[in-house]
């Protein structure tokens, strides 16, 4: 399949998990505590836990948030009727890819972007996951994702959910998903579990495992959660204001931690992705981080072996939205070797079924479009 002569890989296509995924896939030891998908809200993305907590911070006006989504996505709902009728199964995922003109996709969750958004019980008295429970949630999701990908394993690949609440379990789950299921990456919410930044040495075994397995670590924001910091900047009463910040600032923070904290000196071939966050902020952020390392206090705290911009070019990938016109400025500054394309199907930002068409209208050269749509994605995921 080719769209106007371009092969297309979706670096960040989403699934909609069934409400009872964790009831069906978690073992008996945890089934009575398993998170349950709520049917409240557009596309059924919310999560509820046995203790009554929903997939949102307690003081968030979640009804306002959901109404905002309904208003935004309502006019698009007819585009997704075919998938809703099939319960967003693997066959409907392939149909969506065919409609959009996508050859290969790497799949990320919807409810799964909420379900890990709690701190560890070891560090808080509030709503939390104990590490074993968090690891069981991840295993169940990955088992389900593997079944969904069975509809066509040559076109659909999972991104593994891992629970950073216990790094040893995360390492084991990473290896299981790569070796047994053929998954192409792991993904993490950008928020910090136990207030522990991503450059903390406790995470070294996970980064080492991903480097050894030659898969990327992908940071992907989600809905409002209880992790710190609050990337929505406190805008609890407005979806528009909250969303302006949340999905970009989370991956930006993770990138600063990974580069500025020296992770790539310890793991020089580790690849990382920062998805559903746009790419146009990168020239400014990399300039500022490099400037602060050189002229402020960075070089007196953490010694880096290379320039910040070199780590970004060699170890990091960012994603472009279908209609992200400022991406032209990104290319002028950094070139076109580390940007990947995503549709965000079937979430609010998607332009489905015209995302690829809209992207091809951007003022970019055919060579750059080819890299964004396929070559860079293939390098990120080793496909």
Phi, psi and omega in degrees: 000142176214144180253110182052037178088002181249129167288147186229127171241127177270112183284349189203069174264141184255157172248164169245109183289146176296149183303329185258022181310308187285333174294325183275329190252345177279150179291165184300333181295336185240358190297326181287346178253001190299139174297149182235129176293136178265145176271009178278130173097164185296138178058014173053057186259350187282162181229141171234144179255167184299333180277005177093353181284138177263173182282055177201154177297146189301326183267005175287136175282079190296329178295324176295318180300313181292322178296323176297318177296316179302314181295321183288318189263346183311311181297344182263353192302328183296337179292339187251007185300321181300321182284321179297322180295333179261005180069028180053048179276183183297323179296318179292329177296318177294321177298319177298319178298319179295318179299321184276340183088034182261129179279314185221144177224149169251128195258135180237161188276178168242290175301328180293347175278348174262324198292336178264008187276036177235149178288175178277144178297344180285346186235000183212152174266354181276191177305132189199170171249134166283150189304320181294321179294316178301317179296323179293323176300315181295315180300317181297315179300316182293324175298317178296315180300320178299319177296319180297318182293345180296345176299329174190097184283354175271348183240336184238131180228140180276150164257121189284135170279128172232151183257111180287000178299332175220112189292322180299317177294322179297320178297313180297319181291324176301311181295319179301314185291327179283312187283324183267326187252346183074022178296154190252358178192172163246159174230151180224143167292144182290335181297151188269123172282133182060024180057028185259114182293159188290343176273003178298138183298341178300335181274355183307318180298327179289316178295321179297319180296317179294322177295316180295322180279351179062043175238155180275156167263121183248129174259128185220122178290165180221212177278183178299138182218188183256007178281160177251148358279176178273100184288346176278000174059030174081004181278076184281343188254009182213116176299318183298313181293316180299312187291332178304321182267315202301310188287336178270317186292329178298301177299326177299318179295318178297320180298316179299319180295315184292317180282302186293336179274001174082016182299322185282347168287324179283330184225078193292342179252009178292130176260143178226148177236148181229094196252160184053043185226006190067172177237348191287345177283343191298318180303318180291314185293318180294321175301313184292318179295317179295319179297317181290325177295318184283318193248348184258250181232002184303315185290346178267350181255307183233121180273120178258144182280337183227175176288150178306316182295333178288319175300316181300315183291327188262335187240355190234143173233141175236166185246149179254137175279161187300328184239031185278084183302322180295354177300337175300322179289326176302312182297321178299327185272314189247351188087198189229028186263352183223037174241134181239152184268144174215149179264334186064018174304138352254046187269175187303328184277353185292149174253019180307139002263029184240020184296314181294319179300316180295320179298319182292348176276349182295151183281063180239153179291159177298324178297317178294317179300319180296321178294314182296319186281334184219301192302313183291322177298318179296325177289320180298312187261001181056049177255000000 
